[in-house]
Amino acid sequence: MYILITYDVDTVSKMRQKRLRKVARICRDYGQRVQNSVFECEVTEVQYVKLKESLSAAMNKSLDSIRFYHLNKNENRRVETMGVEKAFNMNEVIIL
């Protein structure tokens, strides 16, 4: 499966900067960096489960956000989020 991983890790303190580097290292183990906080990965189902487990253990779910975009040709657009949800649902009604 092809996935795009994006992340936003809070980096106010040195400990949080260490967490950012750890998330980047985990992503690098599974794919290639295409922008600072964006990785393209080709993984099996088993690798995907392990990747998500590793990232979940490395992040702070109350401060950080990691999004997984599934890019397979035969699938409908799918996005998974771990941690803080900063986006809105494009399929819902928006009143301005």
N, C-alpha and C positions, 0 to 999 in steps of 0.2 A: 504494500500500500504506500501511496505517496502522501506525505503530510507536510504542512508548513507549521512551524512552531513559532509563536511570538510571545515575548515575555516582558513584563514590567516589574522589576524588583526594586523595592524601596532601598535607597543607598545613603541614608542620612549619616549613619555611623560606620566605623571601620568594620564592625561585625556584619553589618548589612552588606557592605561592599564585598566581603568574603562570600556571603551567600550568593551574590550576583555572579561572582567568578565560578562558584560551584555549579550553578544552574547552567552557565555557558559551557563548562567542561562536559557536563552530562549531555547536553544537546550536541556538542561537537563529536562525542563518541558515536552518535547515531546518524549524523548527517553533516552538511556543510553550511557554514555561515554565509548568508547572502546580504545581510545588513547587520548593524550592531546587535540588535536583539531579535533577529529573525534567522531561522534555520530551515533548510529544505532537507527532508529525510525520506529515504526509501527503506521501509522496515516490514518485517513479517508481523503477524498478529501477536506472536509471543514476544518479539522485541518491543512492540508497541506497549504491551502490558508492563514489561520491565521498565521501559522509559518513563511511563506515567508514574509508576511506583517510586522510581528514583527521584523524579522531579517533585512529587508530592512530599517526600521525606525532606527534600532540600529547601523547600519554600516555606514562607510564613503565610498561611492562608488568609490571615486578617489584613495583611499589608501588600502582598504580591499578587500578580495576575499572570497566568499562563494560558494561552489559547492554542488549540489544535485545529487546523483547517485541513479537512480531508479532501484531497485533490484527485481521487480516482475518477476516471472517465465515466464509468458506469454507475456511479452513485449520485444521489441528489446532494446538493451543497449541504455540508454538515460542519458545524463548529462546536467544539467542546471547550468549556472554560473551567479552570481550577482557580480558587482564590477569589479575589475581588472582581466583581463584574462591573466593567466601566462602559460597556456598550449598551445600546438599546435595541430592541427587537425590530428589525426592518419590516416585518410582516404585520405588525400591529398598527393601529390607527395612531397618527401623531397629530395633535391639535396645536396649532401655533397661534 
